[in-house]
Amino acid sequence: MKAFSDRLFILFVAISTGFFVLFFLGILISMAWYTDFQTLVSTILSEEISFSIRLTLLTATIAVIFCTMVSVPTAYMLSRMDFTGKNWIDTLLDIPIVLPPISLGAALLMFFSTPVGKSIEDATIKFVFSEPGIILAQFTVISAISIRLMKSTFDNIDPKYEAVARTLRCNKFQAFFRVTLPLAKNGLIASIILSWARAVGEFGASVTLAGATRMKTETLSIAIYLSLSTADIEKTVAIVFILLLISVFVLFLIRRVSGREPFM
């Protein structure tokens, strides 16, 4: 009876896994019906798609740099320090995870319609319907992801290591940069990679704040939106393949960072 139950359980998990594998393979293979290799290559090499690739990679990289600079100390504070209102702040910083990106974009757009927002744009740079707006939208969306990942990393590092460093005459800055941050290296790299991948695929907040203007604010995700709006399926498939390659590359890096060999 026990052997039969074990076989039944193995069959159940195998069927479930097979369902997901076939489901996603079916989706990917179906795209091949809408284009051929020559059309795919020519579309990818077109001026518009090349612009979208450059803009996407540039804005995502800048957004991740700024986000990492802010999220690492924030995550460290939430992980190591106790203070009044910590739970409220922790909850507030999780809002970008649970709120739809298009809502975040709408909130940013409304903010820059206020006197304070207009003053910021007048004194610095223009965000609404411009390229910096893409970076701000990406930064807003990925901030919670970066903070969560880094907080989890710091939570798993024993504070005793820092305490030992302090006994060796290290100040808090030295203990953090010489002890804690090196121990958090893998988590930091994973956070950067995942945040960057999320920024690359960001759409809702970007299109709401920066708009969807060809050859100006046209990231890869916005390019998909514009191509579908004109029923240009071949271009859509080409862009999806580009994002697919980026996703596979990201998964490869994540598995390398986590110590697991990819595609085993």
N, C-alpha and C positions, 0 to 999 in steps of 0.2 A: 504493500500500500504506500509506504514511504517512497519507494523508487518510482512508482507511478506518479505521485504528487510532484516529485523532483522533475521528472520529464515534462509534466504538464506545465510547471513553472518555467522551465527553460524554453518550451514551445511558445509560451505566452510572451516572454520578453523578446524572443527572436522574431515573432510576428510583429510586435510593436516596433522594433528596430527596423525591420524590413519595410514596414509601412512608411516610416519617415524617410528612409533612403530612397525608395521608389518615388515618393511624393516630390522630394526636392530634385531628384534626377529628372523626373518628368517635366518639371518646370524649366530646368536648364536646357534640356534637349529640345523642348518645344520652340525655343528661340531660334534654333537653327533652321526652322521652316520658313522664317521670314527674311532671311538674308543668305548671301553666299560669301565665301572668303574674300574675293576680290572687292566686292562692295563694302564689306566690313572694314578692310584695310584702308580703302580710299576715304571712307567716312571718318575713320579715326584720324587720318592724316590731313583732313580738311582744316582750313584756317579757323573756323568757328569752334570745332571740337578741340583743336590744339589750344586755343585761347581758354576754353573751359577747363581743360586739364591744368594748365599753368595757374589759372586763377584759384582753382580748388586747392591745389597743393600748397600754394603760397599762403592763402588765407587760413587754411587749416593749421599750417605750421606756425604761423604768427599767433593764432588763437591759443594753440597748445603751449607755446612758450610763455605767454602772459598768464595763462591759466595755471600752469605748473608753479610759476613764481609765487602765486597767491595761494593756491590750494595746499601746497606742502606745509607752510607754517600754520595755516588754518586747521588742517587735519591734525598736526602735531598738538596744537592747543586743545582741540576737542578730545584727543586721545590721552593726554598727560595731565591736564589741569582741570580742577573743579572750581566752578564759580557760579554765582547767582545768574539764573536765566540760561544755563547751559543747554538744557533740554529744549527750550524755546528756540534758541539759535540753531541747534542741531536740526530741529524740525524745519525751520525756515530755509536752511541751506539745502534741504531735500526737495524743495518745491520744484526745481527744474526737472527732477526725475518723474514726478507724478503728473505734472501739468503738461498738456499737449504743447509741442514746440510752437505751433501757430499762435497759441495763447500768449506764450512768452514774447513772440514777435509783436503781437498786438499791444502788449503791455509796454514794450520798448517804444513802439511807435507813438503811443499815447504820452509816454514820459517826455519824448522830445517835442511834443506839442504844447507842453507846459512852459511857463516863463523860465523855470530853472533849466529845463532841457534845451530850450532855444538859446539861453545864455551860454550853456556849455558848448553848443555847436558854433556859436558866434566867436567864442574865445579860443576854441581848439580846432576841431575838424568836423566836417559834415558827415553825419552817419546815415541820415534818412535818404534812401534811394541812391546809395553810393557804395563803393567797395569797402570802406571801413565799417559800414553797417553789417556786412557779411561777417567780418571778424568779430564784431561785438555780439552778433547773434550766435555764432558758433561758440564763443567764449561763454555766453550765458547758458547754453544748452549743456556743454560738457563740464561745467564747473562742478556740479553735484557729483558726477561720475568720478572725476579726479579726486575730489575730497573723500568720497566713500572708500575708494580703493586705497588711498594713502592712509586714511584713518585705520582701516583694517590692517594694513601693514605695520603701522606703529603700535597697534594694540598687541600684535604678536611678538614684539621686541621687548625683552625683559628690561624694565627700568633700572635694574641693578647694574647694567653695563654703564649707564650714564653716571650712576652714583659712584662707581669705581673711578671713572674718569675725573669726577669732581674731586675725589680724594687725592688725585695726582696733579692737583692745582690747575685743572682745566676749568675755564669759565663755561657758562651755558652755551655760548656760541661755539666754542671749541669742542665741547662734548657732543653737541649736535652734529657738527660738520665732520668731526674726526671719528665718531663712534656710531651714532644713531643712523645718520644718512648712509654711510657705507653698508650697514646691516640692512637697510631698507632698499638697497640697490635694485634687486629684482622686482620688488613691488613698484618702485618708482618707474622703472623701464616699462613694466606692464601697464601702469597707469598712463604713461605718455603715449604708448602705442594704441591702447584702446580709446583714449580720448581723441587722438588724432584721427583714428578710423571713424569715430562718431562724428567728428567735425567734417570729415570728407563727405559723409552721406547726409549731412544736415540739410533740411529743405524748408520746413514750416516757418521757423523763425526768420530765416534768411529772406525768403520770398516776401514775407510780410513787411519786414523793416527795410530791406535793400531793394525790393522790387524784382521784376523779371525782365531785364533789358538785355537784348542780344549784344554780345561783344562788349558788355560793360559790367553787369552784375550776374553774368551767366556762368554759374558753377555747374558741375556735372549733374547734380540733382535738379537744378533749375532747367538745364538743357533738356533733360528727360521730359519735364513738364511742358516746355515750349514745343518739343518735337511731337509729343502726343496731342497737343492742342491743334497742330496742323496735320495730324494723321500721318506723320513721317515715321513709319514703323521701322524702316531700316536704320535710320539714325538713332532711334530709341534703342534698338537692339545693340548697336555699336557702343553706345554709352553705358548700357547695362553691363556689357562684357568688360568694359574698362573698370567699372566699379567692382565687378566680380573678381578681376585679377588683383585689384587692390585688397579686397577682402581676403583672398587666399594668401596673399603676401603677409597680411597682418596676422592671420591665424598661424602661419609658419613661424613668425617672429615670437608670438605669444607662447607657442609650444617650446620653442628653443629657450626662452627665458624661464619657463616653468620647469625646465629640465626634462621634458618629454620629447622624444623624437617625433617629428611631424610625419603624418601620413603612414603610420604603422598599422 
